Amino acid sequence: MFSSDAELIRQTLARNRQAEQRFVQRVGPVIRARVVRCTQGRGLGALTTEDLVQQVFVHLWQDNARRLRDWQVERGSLEGYVTTIAAHCLHDIITHERTLKARPVGGFMPLDADCAADPRSPEATVAGRHHLHLLWRQLEDHLAAPGRMVLRGLYAEEKEAARLAAELGWSRGRVDDWNRQIRRVARSVGAALGPGGST
């Protein structure tokens, strides 16, 4: 489907859905294996394996996906490169004993639940839609590829979490974990945008 790993990376960064799915399929098991290896016998409090896998994916996408953009064939295989990045990320997490305390979410509320416009005002409705459009664009910019896959599946395509998990070949818990990440990012981005929808 993709002529080379370099092409896969280019298409993933361009948000090609098939490329994103293929990228996650390729490096997800590598990241998970590194997480398991690095955390065996270590007490990490509330952190779970999936928390740490998420953190590595987020790390890959930070700074406009700089770490992914830095990969070149000359630096070794894609899996080997991602393994090295994951090891550095996990070392930082373990060294500083970071703790993720995901706030439980009761069901999948609409992303606009906290910033819905006043339905009595047509002007407010238009402004609210504009705000949501900006929020969606910002979410896609801030989320790693797996997060965007869950974002689209749950909120754009309105699929049930169990169905989306089956389609992606994931566990339901993995979808739930990424949904919590989406909602954390949505709260942060929504606060930055403010009620007027501008930073």
Secondary structure, DSSP 8 states (H G I E B T S, - for coil): --SSHHHHHHHHHTT-HHHHHHHHHHHHHHHHHHHHHHHTT---TT--HHHHHHHHHHHHHHHHHHHHHH--GGG--HHHHHHHHHHHHHHHHHHHT---------S---TTTTS---TT-HHHHHHHHHHHHHHHHHHHHHS-HHHHHHHIIIIIS---HHHHHHHHT--HHHHHHHHHHHHHHHHHHHHHHTTTT--
